[in-house]
């Protein structure tokens, strides 16, 4: 998955959850960069919540 698509997926995942957060509360491009750096071989079709949400929280604005 390319970076721009991953950014869209992350933003919609954050905004589409039952949490009260919005994607604008986070540095979504930085989240994508970290995921791409740490999981370069992943296709990101499924994001492990135990790995995904800690990355998201690290990039809260």
Backbone bond lengths (Angstrom), bond angles and torsions (degrees), N, CA, C in turn:
res aa  C-N    CA-C-N  psi(-1)  N-CA   C-N-CA  omega(-1)  CA-C   N-CA-C  phi
1 X - - - 1.450 - - 1.530 107.12 -
2 X 1.328 115.84 133.18 1.453 118.39 179.95 1.535 110.49 -77.82
3 X 1.322 115.67 165.06 1.473 121.84 -173.70 1.526 112.00 -59.89
4 X 1.317 117.63 -44.40 1.467 119.99 -177.39 1.524 111.94 -63.96
5 X 1.312 116.38 -40.24 1.466 120.22 177.22 1.521 110.19 -66.45
6 X 1.329 116.51 -41.89 1.460 120.10 178.72 1.528 110.47 -61.70
7 X 1.313 118.23 -40.50 1.468 121.53 177.04 1.526 110.19 -58.56
8 X 1.315 117.68 -43.82 1.465 121.41 178.83 1.527 111.35 -63.88
9 X 1.325 116.36 -42.37 1.469 120.63 179.50 1.526 110.48 -63.70
10 X 1.310 117.07 -44.41 1.473 121.39 179.49 1.521 110.37 -61.58
11 X 1.318 116.76 -48.06 1.469 120.84 -178.91 1.522 110.94 -60.60
12 X 1.312 117.42 -44.01 1.467 119.05 -179.75 1.522 111.34 -70.99
13 X 1.321 118.14 -31.62 1.464 121.17 177.14 1.525 110.32 -66.63
14 X 1.317 116.73 -44.69 1.466 120.29 179.60 1.525 110.23 -63.87
15 X 1.304 117.14 -48.35 1.465 121.43 -176.18 1.527 112.77 -73.30
16 X 1.319 116.54 -22.90 1.450 120.19 -175.85 1.514 115.01 -93.09
17 X 1.309 117.72 6.65 1.458 120.29 -179.45 1.523 110.16 -92.54
18 X 1.302 115.44 172.99 1.461 120.88 178.34 1.522 112.11 -77.61
19 X 1.319 116.18 -4.97 1.462 120.23 176.71 1.516 108.27 -67.47
20 X 1.294 116.98 160.87 1.456 121.02 -179.88 1.524 111.86 -91.25
21 X 1.317 117.08 11.99 1.456 121.59 -179.22 1.520 110.74 -83.85
22 X 1.317 114.95 156.63 1.446 122.22 173.21 1.522 106.87 -122.20
23 X 1.306 117.23 153.58 1.459 120.27 -179.09 1.524 111.87 -56.51
24 X 1.322 117.61 -29.45 1.470 120.42 -179.86 1.529 112.37 -68.10
25 X 1.336 117.47 -11.94 1.459 121.56 176.85 1.533 112.14 -78.50
26 X 1.333 116.83 -4.01 1.457 122.17 -172.67 1.528 110.92 -133.36
27 X 1.310 116.01 156.21 1.461 122.29 173.13 1.530 107.03 -87.20
28 X 1.320 115.24 83.99 1.466 121.01 -173.06 1.534 112.09 -61.97
29 X 1.333 120.56 -42.53 1.469 118.37 176.15 1.530 113.19 -58.66
30 X 1.324 117.66 -36.55 1.470 120.51 177.97 1.525 110.83 -67.41
31 X 1.328 117.22 -35.72 1.466 120.68 176.02 1.524 109.13 -62.56
32 X 1.330 116.42 -46.92 1.468 120.55 179.49 1.526 110.63 -60.33
33 X 1.317 116.60 -44.01 1.469 120.08 -179.93 1.523 111.41 -61.06
34 X 1.331 116.73 -42.32 1.466 119.52 179.78 1.523 111.17 -65.79
35 X 1.322 116.85 -43.76 1.466 119.83 179.15 1.522 110.81 -63.08
36 X 1.326 117.37 -43.12 1.462 120.65 179.35 1.525 111.44 -65.14
37 X 1.323 116.79 -36.69 1.464 120.87 178.99 1.526 111.21 -69.06
38 X 1.339 115.96 -44.65 1.462 120.28 -174.22 1.526 113.79 -82.30
39 X 1.329 116.61 -21.77 1.467 120.66 -177.72 1.537 109.92 -133.51
40 X 1.327 117.19 60.79 1.469 120.24 -172.22 1.526 114.49 -62.35
41 X 1.308 118.60 -23.49 1.460 121.15 -178.02 1.523 113.34 -95.58
42 X 1.323 117.36 -0.49 1.459 121.03 -177.51 1.520 110.31 -77.77
43 X 1.341 115.86 147.11 1.462 119.88 173.65 1.531 110.43 -94.28
44 X 1.326 116.72 -7.10 1.464 124.74 176.89 1.527 113.21 59.56
45 X 1.324 116.72 21.45 1.463 119.53 176.33 1.524 110.28 -67.45
46 X 1.308 116.30 -31.60 1.461 121.11 173.78 1.519 107.24 -129.70
47 X 1.301 115.93 128.95 1.460 121.05 178.85 1.515 108.40 -106.40
48 X 1.315 116.84 122.03 1.456 121.94 178.33 1.521 108.30 -68.07
49 X 1.337 118.45 116.14 1.465 120.98 -178.01 1.527 113.41 -55.19
50 X 1.340 117.20 -35.26 1.461 120.50 -179.39 1.521 112.19 -67.82
51 X 1.313 117.31 -21.74 1.459 121.12 176.62 1.530 111.46 -99.32
52 X 1.321 116.48 -33.62 1.460 121.58 -174.53 1.520 113.26 -71.70
53 X 1.331 117.63 -52.27 1.472 120.19 -173.07 1.523 113.76 -65.75
54 X 1.327 121.01 -35.23 1.466 118.68 174.31 1.540 112.92 -62.41
55 X 1.332 116.08 -36.12 1.465 119.78 176.55 1.525 109.27 -65.09
56 X 1.315 116.31 -44.46 1.467 120.62 178.96 1.528 110.27 -58.45
57 X 1.318 116.92 -47.83 1.473 120.39 -177.67 1.530 112.31 -62.54
58 X 1.323 117.41 -31.39 1.468 119.69 179.05 1.527 111.46 -66.15
59 X 1.318 116.28 -19.10 1.459 120.21 -175.63 1.535 112.16 -113.02
60 X 1.321 115.70 25.12 1.468 119.66 175.05 1.525 108.68 -69.40
61 X 1.319 115.59 138.51 1.477 120.03 179.87 1.505 110.85 -86.36
